[in-house]
């Protein structure tokens, strides 16, 4: 199996947690459907077809946190345009406030390493060529259109599948991938878990959720994994 590897980074990122509304919180890294959207933006896939081209069945995705996760909160100004007459002051109403400020959470200066394998060799070669030449069909962003992102090509590596692997993993780890022994807890490491969407259909309805375990300071996680992939450059990854 060939695995495309590239780094994705930006000044700020916001991947809204599905259970937050008025005070949006963010995941520490993009869920798989969001990464599929980023791949689609680079490749040029229409939004309504993206989950078919880079979706769960056709595309394997893994993610490594390359920089310790830091989060900040900032106020976002929203404008209420639902009532047009009040918004344009055609109806005088002193109690009407067209603007409101919402406190939102952001990941500051994130760097992620993305690993991609695709069953269609033509799509794989095309997305590799785009990333290698630093081209994209649409603008790439980190969760919100205002949060522009950049990417850099790392390489294409052969990956060896290993069953019942025990050792260090450089990527985040889905709970469903854990073996009987699970995660090995080590001193001076933090272990966080987030329930994230894994598979989304073309109507943008989530069909699969899973708990994702990660180390927020960008350290490796050790444990037993049902199926891992050893890259020729030395890293071992687990796909979502």
N, C-alpha and C positions, 0 to 999 in steps of 0.2 A: 504494500500500500504506500502510495506517495502522499505526503502531508505538506501542504503549503503553510508557511510560517511567516507572519508579519506582525509588526508592532502597531498599535493603535493608541493615540494619545491626543491630549488637548488641554486647554486651560481649565475648563470646568465640564462636569458631566452630571446629568440628572436622569436616572432610570426609575421612574415613579413606582413605588410599591403599590400593588393593586388594592390594598385595603386602606389607603390614605386618601383623603379628599381635600378638606379645607386647609390643612397644613401638610403639603406634600413632602413625604420622605423619599429617599432614594436608596436603591440597592447599591452595594459597594462596587459592583461590576455589572455589565450588561447581561441580561438573560439571553438564552439562545435565540428566541424569536427576534430580539433586537439586533443581535449579531447577524442573523439572516438578512435583516433589513439593510444593514451596513454593507454586506456583500452584494445585495441587490442594487444598492446605490452605485457601487463601483462598477458592477457588471452591466447595469442599465435595464434591470428587470422592472416591468410595470408593477405598481404596488399590489394590485389584485392577483398577480401571478407569482409574487415573490416567494410565498410559502410553499409553492409547488416546486420551484427551481432550487431553492436553498432550504427547504423544509426538513423536518425530522427524518423522513424516510430516505431522502436522496443525499443528504449532506451531513457529514459528521463534524462536530465542532467541539473544541476544547479551549479553555482560557487559562492563562497564567497571569497572576497579579505581579507586576514588575516593580511596583513602587508602593511603599506603605500607604494604606488608605487614610486620607484625611478628609473630613467633612466639615463644611461651614454652612451657615444659614444666611440668606439674603432676602430682602423684601422685593417682591415682584409687583409692579403696578398693572392692574387689569382695568380695562374700560368696559363698562356695560353699554352695549349697543343694541340691546333687544328692544328698548323703547325709543324709536328713532325720533319722535317728536320732542320728547323730553331731552334726549341727547343733544339735539341741535337747537334746544331752547325755544322751540316753537310753542311749547306749553310751559308756562312759568310755574315752577314748583321748587320752592326754596329747600324743601326737605330731600329732594332728589340728589343723590351723589353719584355722578357717572363713573367715578374712579374708586377702586378699593385696592388695598395693599395686602398681599398674602406672603407670609413667611415660608420660604421653600428651602429645602436642604439640597446641597450640591456636593459632589466629590471634587476636591481641588487637585488640579494638575495630575490627573491619573495617567498611568501607562499600563497598557494591557498587551500581552502577547497572545495572538489568536492562531489556533491550529485548525486547518480545514482539510478534509478529505471528501472527495465527491465521486459518486459512482459513474458519472458521465465524464469521460476523459476530455471531450471537447470543451465543456463548461469549465473544467478544472484548468485546462491549458489557457483558456481565454482570461479567466480571473487572475491566474498567475501572471500572465503577460501584462495585464492592466496594473497590477500592484507593483510588479518589477519596474515598469516604466513610469510609475507614480502618476497614473491617469485614473480618472473616474468619470462615469457617465453623468451622475448626479453629484451634488455636493454632499459630502460625508459629515455627519454630526453625531454628537454623543447624547442621544436621548431627546433633545429639543433642537429645533431648527436653528436657534440662535447660538447654540453651543457647537461651534465648528470644530472639526477634528482633522487630524493629519495621520498619515500612515507611512511606514517604511518597510520595504521588503527585507526579510531575514534569510529565507532560503526555502528550497524544496528538499525534503528529506525522506528517505525510505524508513518505513516503520514496521517493526516486527511485533506481531500480536503475541502476548504472553498471558496464559491462563493462570489463575491463582497466584498472581504476583505478590510478593512481599518485599517492601522496601520503600524508598522515597518517591513521592509523586510531586512534580513541579506545578501541576495545574490544580484548580479547584476540583473537589470530588463529590459527585452525586451519591446520595445515600444508597440508591439502588445498586451501585457498583461495588459496595463494600462486601468483603468476604466475611466469614464467620468470626474472625478475630477483630475485625473492624479497625478503627483508628488507634494508633499507638500514641498515647499522650506523653509529651516530652516537656521537660522543664524549659522555661524561657520562651515558650511559644503560646500563642493565643489560638483558641478554636471557636470560630463563629459558625452559625448555621442559619441559613435563610431559605424559606420556602419560595420557590420561584417557578414561573411558567416555563415548561420545557418544549411542549409541542402546541402549535397553534394552527388551526385550519385556515383555508383561504378566506373565510368570513371573519377572521380575526377573533375566533372563539377558542379559548384555551382548552385543550383536551387532556393534557398531562401536566401535573405539577410534581415537583420533587424537592426534597431538602438537599441543599448544596452546602457542603462543609468547606471552609477556607480559613487560611491564616492571614489576617489583615496586614501583617507587617512584611508580607511577601516572602515568608520562609516556606520551605518545603514541608509537606505533610507525609508522615510515614504510616504505613498500615498494610492490610491485606486487601487486595483488589481482585474481583472476579476476572475482569479482562482489562489489561493495560496494554499500552503500545510503547515500545522502546524505539526511540529515534536514533538514527545513525550518528547524530551529533552528541549523544549521551543522555539526553533528557528522557524521562518516562512520563507519559501523559494518560489522562482518562477523558474520554469523550462524554459529553452530556447524555 
